Amino acid sequence: MRIAAIQHDIVWEDRDANFERLATQIARAAAAGARLALLTEMFATGFSMATGKIAEPPEGPTASFLLEQATGRGLWLGASFPCRSAPDERPSNRFLLAGPDGSARHYDKIHPFSYSGEDEHYAPGTRRVTIEVEGVRITPFVCYDLRFADHFWDAALETDCYAIVASWPASRQAHWDTLVRARAIENQAYVVAVNRVGDGGGTAYAGGSVVVGPFGEVLATGGTGEEILVAEVDPARVAEVRARYPFLLDR
């Protein structure tokens, strides 16, 4: 399956402007043959703590945009957004995977980023999710989740590919580069990790989106500007690596 990682800038807290900009990039990913495309963490607003302003219901404008793009372009589309399920609850940082058939599955970020106060504004998720997409088992995570290897380990045997959407700051870019590749190597699975670029809320972002294969090979890597990475993900390759090097069985 061909997956596209759409590395993009974000207009801060301006949902409509981001929808307009990203519709074109989603169309480009579809034209490149992608069956699954990933946008970044909080792609429509930036990684903002202004939940009173940006949080929206599960079937609000951002979910509608993802579903409209997925069905209109005939692909799967994933990204996160601030989702408030009830008026008196903290929102979650929700990864939504919209399908070309109008279906939707979600994962709520388990580890809010306490260093920036995300835990004070967003509720943590309670379970991981694995979704089969056209024969490929996809397990989504969101940004800071990348630092917690145990969740990746726990999902490894039921996963072919980890999908990570992020707003990872440029000041810790070396951590991003190292951890993404480590998650692929230690779990013998693909990792498709997409990070934003530009500036937002006083933080700089340097991209570095990457697709890593199950033996740790880098299949595609991004620079510091907007671009679309495209790579093939093959569950047979995962099975091959795990059969030849049965390291997971020793855990």
Secondary structure, 3 states (H helix, E strand, C coil): CEEEEEECCCCCCCHHHHHHHHHHHHHHHHHCCCCEEECCCCCCCCCCCCHHHHCECCCCHHHHHHHHHHHHHCCEEEEEEEECCCCCCCCEEEEEEECCCCCEEEEECCCCCHHHCHHHHCCCCCCCCCEEECCEEEEEEEHHHHHCHHHHHHHHHHCCEEEEEECCEHHHHHHHHHHHHHHHHHHCCEEEEEECEEEECCEEEECCCEEECCCCCEEEECCCCCEEEEEECCHHHHHHHHHHCCHHHHC
